């Protein structure tokens, strides 16, 4: 697979979970990939090392997604280290589960800073670095469109905000043929939401296809959106949730 040979990419929150699968997929298709991490240093460095051992080009950049300056610096550093920037994947995210009556202002600020503001900051910084014809791919959630139970109002709000941002940026950047799209994973087997977790049976019951996503399935869609076949796809949403929102 060489659809992305000669391209460069930055994946935020790329040290674990869906982010690490995206990093591996982009690298497998020939892209040089930078990833950001905050606390998962060991996992991030192990991922970079494995890509390099397979002949790929990868690097890890520590950046707290709550810090707008750190996010912007990470984008410019990735472009400098890689020589250019063709693809930005805004993947970093957090999930606080609690009813609205129990949520705190600190939880609100943390969720919005990481899930929403960091996407705005990274995208704005990337526009100055992206080549014409580049790609911005935001990772949302199927919960942005459908909330099947209590406790996820804050997370759903933070991810639904990405719908308007994605559509607006697609219009703003169309003259440069930069595409902007949004991928909404459903229940995906990661350390954040394991397939054997406390709520996994409930999540499976909501799906038409009862098995959890694996992260590689989400990564494959991201790599297609990053590639040449998706040149005319922009301002769009793609749901990968086994039919939970059908």
NUPA-576467 format. One record per residue (C-alpha): z, x, y; residue number from 1; residue in one letter. Coordinates in nm, 4 decimals. Each point is the difference from the previous one (the first is absolute). Layout:
((Z, X, Y), NUM, 'A')
...
This chain:
((0.0000, 0.0000, 0.0000), 1, 'X')
((-0.1164, 0.1648, 0.3222), 2, 'X')
((-0.0442, -0.2924, 0.2402), 3, 'X')
((0.2347, 0.1674, 0.2479), 4, 'X')
((-0.1068, 0.3617, -0.0382), 5, 'X')
((0.0163, 0.1719, 0.3379), 6, 'X')
((0.2280, -0.2691, 0.1469), 7, 'X')
((0.3578, 0.0437, 0.1181), 8, 'X')
((0.2824, -0.2517, -0.0133), 9, 'X')
((0.3586, -0.0577, 0.1079), 10, 'X')
((0.2240, -0.2343, -0.2010), 11, 'X')
((0.3345, -0.0896, 0.1573), 12, 'X')
((0.2871, -0.0403, -0.2438), 13, 'X')
((-0.2135, 0.1725, -0.2592), 14, 'X')
((0.2721, 0.1714, -0.1993), 15, 'X')
((0.0847, -0.2885, -0.2323), 16, 'X')
((-0.0992, -0.3417, -0.1275), 17, 'X')
((-0.3293, -0.1516, 0.1110), 18, 'X')
((-0.0407, 0.2768, 0.2567), 19, 'X')
((0.0001, 0.2753, -0.2605), 20, 'X')
((-0.2558, -0.1901, -0.2095), 21, 'X')
((-0.2240, -0.0259, 0.3070), 22, 'X')
((0.0347, 0.3733, 0.0656), 23, 'X')
((-0.0950, 0.0804, -0.3592), 24, 'X')
((-0.2978, -0.2370, 0.0059), 25, 'X')
((-0.1415, 0.1312, 0.3274), 26, 'X')
((0.0420, 0.3571, -0.1210), 27, 'X')
((-0.1670, -0.0852, -0.3319), 28, 'X')
((-0.3006, -0.1280, 0.1932), 29, 'X')
((-0.0319, 0.3289, 0.1854), 30, 'X')
((0.1924, -0.0531, 0.3234), 31, 'X')
((0.2380, 0.2551, 0.1473), 32, 'X')
((0.3231, -0.1942, 0.0437), 33, 'X')
((0.3093, 0.0350, 0.2176), 34, 'X')
((0.3020, -0.2186, -0.0647), 35, 'X')
((0.3146, -0.0713, 0.1936), 36, 'X')
((0.3445, -0.0367, -0.1495), 37, 'X')
((0.3541, -0.0242, 0.1316), 38, 'X')
((0.2601, 0.0195, -0.2776), 39, 'X')
((-0.2192, 0.0495, -0.3062), 40, 'X')
((-0.0673, 0.3706, 0.0573), 41, 'X')
((0.0156, 0.1000, -0.3668), 42, 'X')
((-0.2414, -0.2737, -0.1085), 43, 'X')
((-0.2371, 0.0737, 0.2886), 44, 'X')
((-0.0161, 0.3721, -0.0733), 45, 'X')
((-0.0462, -0.0639, -0.3723), 46, 'X')
((-0.2932, -0.2304, 0.0770), 47, 'X')
((-0.1602, 0.2567, 0.2302), 48, 'X')
((0.0478, 0.2702, -0.2617), 49, 'X')
((-0.1618, -0.2095, -0.2737), 50, 'X')
((-0.3058, -0.0709, 0.2168), 51, 'X')
((-0.0381, 0.3680, 0.0870), 52, 'X')
((0.0250, 0.0986, -0.3665), 53, 'X')
((-0.2922, -0.2331, -0.0698), 54, 'X')
((-0.2076, 0.1729, 0.2674), 55, 'X')
((0.0625, -0.2490, 0.2792), 56, 'X')
((0.1236, 0.0507, 0.3537), 57, 'X')
((0.3265, -0.1690, 0.0995), 58, 'X')
((0.2943, 0.0530, 0.2305), 59, 'X')
((0.3279, -0.1753, 0.0767), 60, 'X')
((0.1371, -0.0619, 0.3501), 61, 'X')
((0.3563, -0.1132, 0.0588), 62, 'X')
((0.0102, -0.2869, 0.2498), 63, 'X')
((0.2517, -0.2805, 0.0488), 64, 'X')
((-0.2017, -0.3185, 0.0521), 65, 'X')
((0.2785, -0.1303, 0.2259), 66, 'X')
((-0.0779, 0.2786, 0.2473), 67, 'X')
((-0.3206, -0.0760, 0.1957), 68, 'X')
((-0.0379, 0.3570, 0.1211), 69, 'X')
((0.0309, 0.1343, -0.3556), 70, 'X')
((-0.2635, -0.2470, -0.1198), 71, 'X')
((-0.2455, 0.0996, 0.2744), 72, 'X')
((0.0606, 0.3710, -0.0630), 73, 'X')
((-0.0599, -0.0507, -0.3723), 74, 'X')
((-0.3415, -0.1496, 0.0723), 75, 'X')
((-0.1050, 0.2838, 0.2289), 76, 'X')
((0.1430, 0.2593, -0.2419), 77, 'X')
((-0.1936, -0.1491, -0.2908), 78, 'X')
((-0.3246, 0.0090, 0.1991), 79, 'X')
((0.0650, 0.3602, 0.1024), 80, 'X')
((0.0928, 0.1206, -0.3493), 81, 'X')
((-0.2877, -0.1824, -0.1679), 82, 'X')
((-0.2531, 0.0844, 0.2700), 83, 'X')
((-0.0749, -0.3651, 0.0824), 84, 'X')
((0.1162, -0.3508, -0.0875), 85, 'X')
((-0.2187, -0.2636, -0.1636), 86, 'X')
((0.2488, -0.2387, -0.1637), 87, 'X')
((0.3454, -0.1300, 0.0942), 88, 'X')
((0.2001, -0.2044, -0.2499), 89, 'X')
((0.3088, -0.1600, 0.1548), 90, 'X')
((0.2164, -0.0437, -0.3075), 91, 'X')
((0.3600, 0.0826, 0.1000), 92, 'X')
((0.2297, -0.2991, -0.0352), 93, 'X')
((0.3502, -0.1272, -0.0728), 94, 'X')
((0.1393, -0.3235, -0.1428), 95, 'X')
((0.3334, -0.1579, 0.0880), 96, 'X')
((0.0742, -0.3148, -0.1996), 97, 'X')
((0.2555, -0.2381, 0.1533), 98, 'X')
((0.0093, -0.3508, 0.1471), 99, 'X')
((-0.0485, -0.0239, 0.3750), 100, 'X')
((0.3702, -0.0812, 0.0423), 101, 'X')
((0.0968, 0.3399, -0.1450), 102, 'X')
((-0.2644, 0.2228, 0.1559), 103, 'X')
((0.1154, 0.2359, 0.2730), 104, 'X')
((-0.1747, 0.1179, 0.3142), 105, 'X')
((-0.0019, 0.3518, -0.1445), 106, 'X')
((-0.1871, -0.1249, -0.3062), 107, 'X')
((-0.2469, -0.1810, 0.2248), 108, 'X')
((-0.0627, 0.3113, 0.2086), 109, 'X')
((-0.0367, 0.2264, -0.3049), 110, 'X')
((-0.2430, -0.2361, -0.1712), 111, 'X')
((-0.2165, -0.0575, 0.3046), 112, 'X')
((0.0007, 0.3675, 0.0972), 113, 'X')
((-0.1211, 0.1142, -0.3409), 114, 'X')
((-0.2129, -0.2920, -0.1206), 115, 'X')
((-0.1648, -0.0942, 0.3291), 116, 'X')
((0.0542, 0.2398, 0.2896), 117, 'X')
((-0.0850, 0.3107, -0.2018), 118, 'X')
((-0.3359, -0.1577, -0.0939), 119, 'X')
((-0.0771, -0.0556, 0.3681), 120, 'X')
((0.1107, 0.3526, 0.0950), 121, 'X')
((-0.1844, 0.1758, -0.2821), 122, 'X')
((-0.3169, -0.2016, 0.0571), 123, 'X')
((0.0041, 0.0647, 0.3736), 124, 'X')
((0.0475, 0.3732, -0.0604), 125, 'X')
((-0.2685, 0.0002, -0.2683), 126, 'X')
((-0.2619, -0.1555, 0.2268), 127, 'X')
((-0.0020, 0.3253, 0.1973), 128, 'X')
((-0.0597, 0.1981, -0.3208), 129, 'X')
((-0.2157, -0.2233, -0.2203), 130, 'X')
((-0.3657, 0.0753, -0.0401), 131, 'X')
((-0.2452, -0.2778, 0.0824), 132, 'X')
((-0.0428, -0.2068, -0.3142), 133, 'X')
((0.3617, 0.0694, -0.0975), 134, 'X')
((0.2402, -0.2287, -0.1806), 135, 'X')
((0.3412, -0.1502, 0.0723), 136, 'X')
((0.1563, -0.1821, -0.2952), 137, 'X')
((0.3324, -0.1769, 0.0443), 138, 'X')
((0.2252, -0.0905, -0.2917), 139, 'X')
((0.1580, -0.3408, 0.0463), 140, 'X')
((0.1424, -0.2432, -0.2562), 141, 'X')
((-0.0975, -0.3300, -0.1560), 142, 'X')
((0.3299, -0.1246, 0.1463), 143, 'X')
((-0.1675, 0.0064, 0.3410), 144, 'X')
((-0.1818, -0.3198, -0.0955), 145, 'X')
((0.2350, -0.1714, -0.2438), 146, 'X')
((0.3802, 0.0200, -0.0230), 147, 'X')
((0.1005, -0.1366, -0.3421), 148, 'X')
((0.3766, 0.0231, 0.0393), 149, 'X')
((0.2922, 0.0900, 0.2250), 150, 'X')
((0.1003, 0.3428, 0.1260), 151, 'X')
((-0.3336, 0.1471, 0.1070), 152, 'X')
((-0.0563, -0.1459, 0.3464), 153, 'X')
((0.0381, 0.3341, 0.1788), 154, 'X')
((-0.2348, 0.1855, -0.2343), 155, 'X')
((-0.2557, -0.2815, 0.0119), 156, 'X')
((0.0064, 0.0022, 0.3803), 157, 'X')
((-0.0539, 0.3755, 0.0190), 158, 'X')
((-0.2974, -0.0146, -0.2358), 159, 'X')
((-0.1584, -0.3119, 0.1501), 160, 'X')
((-0.0152, 0.1802, 0.3363), 161, 'X')
((-0.2486, 0.2408, -0.1579), 162, 'X')
((-0.2522, -0.2820, -0.0388), 163, 'X')
((-0.0508, -0.0348, 0.3749), 164, 'X')
((0.0151, 0.3745, 0.0577), 165, 'X')
((-0.2647, 0.0650, -0.2651), 166, 'X')
((-0.2384, -0.2623, 0.1335), 167, 'X')
((0.0461, 0.1135, 0.3581), 168, 'X')
((-0.0524, 0.3681, -0.0783), 169, 'X')
((-0.3138, -0.0848, -0.1974), 170, 'X')
((-0.1434, -0.1501, 0.3184), 171, 'X')
((0.1240, 0.2867, 0.2172), 172, 'X')
((-0.1510, 0.2719, -0.2203), 173, 'X')
((-0.3184, -0.1647, -0.1198), 174, 'X')
((-0.2175, 0.1797, 0.2549), 175, 'X')
((0.0928, 0.3260, -0.1733), 176, 'X')
((-0.0608, -0.1531, -0.3442), 177, 'X')
((0.3647, 0.0611, -0.0888), 178, 'X')
((0.1048, -0.2674, -0.2489), 179, 'X')
((0.3509, -0.1442, -0.0108), 180, 'X')
((0.1172, -0.2001, -0.3013), 181, 'X')
((0.3207, -0.1311, -0.1534), 182, 'X')
((0.1023, 0.0146, -0.3673), 183, 'X')
((0.2736, -0.2400, -0.1145), 184, 'X')
((0.1594, 0.1087, -0.3294), 185, 'X')
((0.2110, -0.2438, -0.1949), 186, 'X')
((0.2628, 0.0997, -0.2556), 187, 'X')
((-0.0829, 0.3612, -0.0849), 188, 'X')
((0.1897, 0.2150, -0.2464), 189, 'X')
((0.1616, 0.2665, 0.2210), 190, 'X')
((0.3518, 0.1258, 0.0595), 191, 'X')
((0.0255, -0.2495, 0.2881), 192, 'X')
((-0.0855, -0.2948, -0.2254), 193, 'X')
((0.0144, 0.1001, -0.3698), 194, 'X')
((-0.1536, -0.2241, -0.2639), 195, 'X')
((0.3397, -0.0168, -0.1721), 196, 'X')
((0.1986, -0.0712, 0.3168), 197, 'X')
((0.2433, -0.2843, 0.0706), 198, 'X')
((-0.2662, -0.2323, 0.1399), 199, 'X')
((-0.2963, 0.1131, -0.2103), 200, 'X')
((-0.0017, -0.3065, -0.2262), 201, 'X')
((-0.0089, -0.2277, 0.3036), 202, 'X')
((-0.2802, 0.1999, 0.1591), 203, 'X')
((-0.2041, -0.0099, -0.3197), 204, 'X')
((0.0460, -0.3759, -0.0237), 205, 'X')
((-0.1752, -0.0431, 0.3360), 206, 'X')
((-0.3116, 0.1875, -0.1112), 207, 'X')
((-0.3072, -0.1363, -0.1743), 208, 'X')
((-0.0284, 0.3392, -0.1737), 209, 'X')
((0.3580, 0.0509, -0.1137), 210, 'X')
((0.0102, 0.3786, -0.0173), 211, 'X')
((0.0969, 0.2061, 0.3049), 212, 'X')
((-0.2612, 0.1966, 0.1909), 213, 'X')
((-0.0032, 0.3693, -0.0688), 214, 'X')
((-0.0277, 0.2166, 0.3098), 215, 'X')
((-0.3342, 0.1456, -0.1077), 216, 'X')
((-0.1612, -0.3439, 0.0313), 217, 'X')
((0.0994, -0.0173, 0.3652), 218, 'X')
((-0.1112, 0.3600, 0.0528), 219, 'X')
((-0.3433, -0.0735, -0.1439), 220, 'X')
((-0.0562, -0.2742, 0.2570), 221, 'X')
((0.1137, 0.2319, 0.2793), 222, 'X')
((-0.2403, 0.2713, -0.1159), 223, 'X')
((-0.2882, -0.2487, -0.0028), 224, 'X')
((0.0808, -0.1080, 0.3565), 225, 'X')
((0.0091, 0.3689, 0.0970), 226, 'X')
((-0.3388, 0.0668, -0.1540), 227, 'X')
((-0.3629, -0.0475, 0.1030), 228, 'X')
((-0.0483, -0.3321, -0.1814), 229, 'X')
((0.2442, -0.1723, 0.2381), 230, 'X')
((-0.1796, 0.1061, 0.3190), 231, 'X')
((-0.0451, -0.3594, 0.1208), 232, 'X')
((0.3405, -0.1303, -0.1125), 233, 'X')
((0.2436, -0.0227, 0.2908), 234, 'X')
((0.2687, -0.2292, 0.1365), 235, 'X')
((0.0560, -0.1304, -0.3531), 236, 'X')
((0.2956, -0.0652, -0.2300), 237, 'X')
((0.0071, 0.0730, -0.3738), 238, 'X')
((0.2721, -0.1431, -0.2224), 239, 'X')
((0.0953, 0.1759, -0.3256), 240, 'X')
((0.2700, -0.2241, -0.1461), 241, 'X')
((-0.1158, -0.1384, -0.3344), 242, 'X')
((-0.0676, -0.3372, 0.1610), 243, 'X')
((0.3527, -0.0560, 0.1328), 244, 'X')
((-0.1374, -0.1296, 0.3288), 245, 'X')
((-0.2896, -0.1941, -0.1573), 246, 'X')
